[in-house]
Amino acid sequence: MQYNFWRFHPITKLFYSRRHTLSVPPSRLMFSLTGRCNLRCRHCPRSSLHDLNESDSSKELIDYVVEKILPHCKYLRIGGNTLGEPLLSENFDYFFSSIEKNKPREVHLVTNLTLLDEKKAETLVKYVDNLEVSVEGSQTAYSQIRNFSWQKLLENIKLLQKYREKHKDSKLRATLLICTMLSNLESLMGLFDLKDIGVDKLAFREFVAYDKDKQAECLWRNPERVNAYIKKFEKRSKETGMCIDIKFKNNYPDKKPHKIHSRKPGSDKCYFPWSCISIDNTGSISCCCNNSLELGRITTYEEGLFGFWNNNNFIALRKSVNTAEPWPICLECERKAMPEMDNNGQTPS
């Protein structure tokens, strides 16, 4: 059974919750190959940000990460910690050739898969264990949000499957990472049919509005409709045999309590500061996918991992993140930030 990148043993959780200065290295690494993206999706924060660093990770940074950081880590995630598209990086091939001799136990990669070609397909099948493809619907709904051809995406999924069949020893599994919004719920039903062309799993994640004018797309606006579609997804999963993971399944109970959904700060435990180090294309260091949470920066390629791993910022974050008063930036995380609603499903003024 494939290891879940985000899973933790209960004893490990207990260990993490009590120590702030660590003698063991992180088990996971997030690394961004680029800050550039070839798409401009309407729901993406990129559309409202103006200070993005749209550069590729340099070969010097890649060499440092591969030689100084990666050997300590069992699991590697490429992308997902910036708004960049890994397949767009000029150093995509260079990076994978660099890890060939010391490939981590498991490699994840987040992509929109729109730039796939024969060479990249073979690289992914050879090195990647879990490929997460970002989508927001099927057919016309996908094309309208992504401004990219739905048919072309299907061709790319089939191309990937072609190389999976060619390389029988490949461990790659293809997951659709779905940003679930009120407006795309019906179109998501069409994704279950993609099992026949090589999609192994559907992972439904809740849309988080980065701008107030996009809050109409948030699931908390209509819990009843969301619950109805959760049942449809589960039924369709049984019919097709498609594996699903609905991250927000328990966020909206069928029977309305006085408060449909309320999370207090610190109520959802976070273990990233004890387990993960995240490095973006500029050398900024964090512990998760929030690239605004800078805990350090690589300024010299001589410093070792523990120079960052136990710096003052990491220690301060570990002390506060699971308390009643975490850092403000942590309250914006989807693990903690969810609007409180009354029994009519409305957010309080």
N, C-alpha and C positions, 0 to 999 in steps of 0.2 A: 504493500500500500504506500502510495506516495506521501511523503512528509508534508504537512501543512506548514507553510512558511510562517504563519502567525500563531502557531499553537505553542502553549507553554505547559509544562508539568506543574501541578499544584505545589510541589516542594520547591521548584524553581521560583514560583511566584512568591512564596514565603521568604525565600532568600533575598529576592530582589526588593521586597518591601521594607527590609530592615537595614540595608547597607547603602551608603551613599558614595564612599570611596571604594573602588573595586580593584581587586587583584587579578581578576580574570578579564580577558578581552571580550568585546562584543561578539555574539555568534552570528550576527547578520550585518550585511553591508548593503546600503542603497547607493547607487552611483548613476549620475546623469552623464550621458555622452554628449548632450547638446542642449542648448536653451532655445533652439530654433524649432519651428513647426511649419509644416506645409499647408495646414488647414487653419481656418478661422471660424470655429464653430460658435453658434450664437449663445450657447449656454456656458462657454468656457470663460474663466476669469481673464484669459489673455485679451479678450475683446475690450476690457476696461482698464487694463494696466498699461502704463507708459514707460516704466523703468526696467523692462525686461532686458536681461543680458543675453542677447541672441548670438551666442558664440558656441563653438564646439570645445569640448575638453581637449586640451593640448596633449600631444604625445608625452610631454614631460609629466603632466598630471597623471595620465594613464599609467606611465611607468611607475610613478610613486605609489599609486593606489595598488597596482598589481604586486609590487615588491614589498611595500611596507604595511599595507592594511589588509589586503585580501588573504594572505596566508593565515591570519588569525581567525578568519570568518568561515563558517561552514556553509552559509547561505548567501547568495548574491541576488539582488534585485536591480535590474537595469531599467532606469526610467521610473516614472511615478512620483519622483520627488522634485520635479520641475515641470514646466509646461512644454517641454521639448519632445520631439519625436526621434527616438534612437536611430531609426533606419535612415534618418536624414544626415547623420553625422558623417563628416568626411573621414573620421577615424574609426568607423564601425568595424571594418575588416581588421584594422590594426589591433583594436582592443581584443577581439576574439582570438586572433593569432597569439596574443600575449598571454592569454590564460590557458592555452592548450595544454601545457605541461603540468599546470597546477589548478585544474578546474575544481571549483568548490563542489561540495556534495550535491547541492541543488542550485540551479540558476533559473530565475524568473525574468521575464522581460515584458514591459508594458508598451504597446504600440497601437497605432490606428490601422496598421497593415496596408495602408494605401500605396506605399512605395516598394512593395515586395517585387523582387525579380528572381530569376532562376538562382543566381549566386547567393543572394540573401536568404532565400528559402532553404538552400542546402546548409548554410551556416546556422540558421535557427534550429533546424532539425538535428544538427550535429551537437550543438552546445547547450541548447535551452531545454529545460525540463517542463516549465509551465509558461506558456505564452498567453498573456492576457491582452485581448483585443478590445479596445474601447469602441462601443457602439451605443446608439440611442434610438433604436427602433429598426424597422425593416421597410423595404420598398421606398415609397415616396417620403415617408416620415424621416428615414435615415438621410436621404439625399438633401432634404430641406434643411436639416440641422447641420449636417457635415459639409454641405456643398460639394459632395463627391458622389460619383455614380455607385448606386447599389449593386448593379450588375458587375462592375469592376471589382468591388469588394468580394463578391461571390467567386469571381475568377481567381482572386488571390488566395482565398481559403482553399479552393480546389488545387491550386498550385502547391500550396503547403502540404496538402494531403498527398499529392503525387510524390513528394520527396519523403514523406513519412513512410509511404509504402515501399519506396526504393531502399530506404535505410531501416531495415526491420529491427535493428537494435536500438533505434531512437526511443528515448523516454518522453519525448515531447507530448504534452497534452494541451489542447487549445481551449481556452476559456474566454467567453465573451463577457467583458466587464461592462455592465450596463448601468448607465446613469438614468435612474428611473424618475420620471416627471409625470405630472398629471396629464399633460397633453400627449404623451407617447405610450400610455398604458396599453391601448388596444393594439398598436403596431408591434408591441413586444411579443405578442402571441405568435407572430410569424417567425420568430427566431428559433422556436422549437423544431422547425422543419430542417434546420441546418445540421442536425445530427447526421443526416445522410451524406453530407459532403465533408465531414471531418471536425465538427465542433463537438467537444466532449462535455462541456459544462456551461451553464449560464449563471453568472454571479450578479444578482440585483443589488445595486447600491442606491441609497437615497440621495436625490439631488439637494445640494446645499446652495442656496442663493447667495452670491457674493455681492449682489446689488439689490437694492430694494425693489427696483422695477422688474426684477425677475422672480419675486416671491410668489407670484400667481402660479408658478410651476411647482411649488413645493407640495409634497405629499400631505403635510399636516393641514392643508387647506380643505381636504375632503377625505377624512379617514374612512368613511363608509365605502367610497369608491375604491380606495386602496385595498381594503379588506376583501372586497368582492373580487378584485383581480388577483390577490394572493391565492384565493381558492381556485381561480381559473388556472393560474400558473401551476399549482400543485396537481390539479387534475390533468393538465396537458403533459406534465412531466411523467406521470404514470402511464399515459397513453403512448408517449414517444420513447420512453426510456432515457430521456435527457436528464442528466444530473443537474440539480439547481441548488442555489444557496441564496436565500432571501435575507439580506442583512437586517432589514427593518421589520421582519415578520412580527416581532413582539412589541413593536413601538406603538401600535394602534389596536388595543383590545376590542373585541366584538361588542362587548357590553360597556357602554359609556359610564365611567365613574364620574365623580364631580369634576375631576381634572383628567382629561384624556391622556395627556402626556406631560410629565414634568420631571426634569432631571436637575438635581442639585449639584452644584460644583463639587467635584471630587467623588461623585457617586459611581462613576465608571472608572475602574482601575486602569492605569496606563503603565506598561512595562517597557516601552521603547527606550527610555533613558538608561535602562539597565542592560539592554540586549542589542541595540542597533546603533550603528553610526551611519550617517547619511552625508554624502559629499556631492555637491552639484558641479556644474561645468565650470564654475569660476573658482573652485577650491573652498567655497563656503561649507562649513561643517554644521550639521544638525543631528537629530536622532530619529527623525521621522520624515513624512512626506511634506511637511510644512516648510517650504523653502524660505519663509520669512523668519523662521526661528533659528537665527545664527548663533551658535554656541562657540564658534571658533573659526579660524581661517588658516588655510595652508599658505604660509608665506615663505617657507623654506622647505626644500625637499629632503632635508636632513633629519627633521624631527620625527620621532617614532610615534606609534599609535597612542601610547599611554600619556604622552604630552598633551593630547587633546582629551582623551577618555576620562581623565580625572582632573580636568581644569576646573576653575572656580565656577564657570557657568554650568557645566554638567552637574556638579555637586549641588549647586543651588536649585537647579531644576528637579533633581531627584528628591530633594527635601520638600518641595512645594507641590509637585504635580498631582499627588493623590491626597491632598489636604482640602480643607474647605476654602482655602484661598490660593488656588493655583495661579500661575502667571496669566495675565489677560489673554495672551495669544493662545494659550491652551484652552480657554473657554470658547474659542472660535472653532475648535476641532469638532468634527462630526461625532466623535466619541462622547463629547460632553455638551456641545452646544445644540440644544433643541428647544424651540420656543414652548413656553408653558401655555396650555390652552384650557378654556373653560368647557362646560359640558355641551356647548354648541359648536365646538371645534374652532373657536375664534381665539386669536391671540389677544391678550390683554393690552389695553392702550398704555 
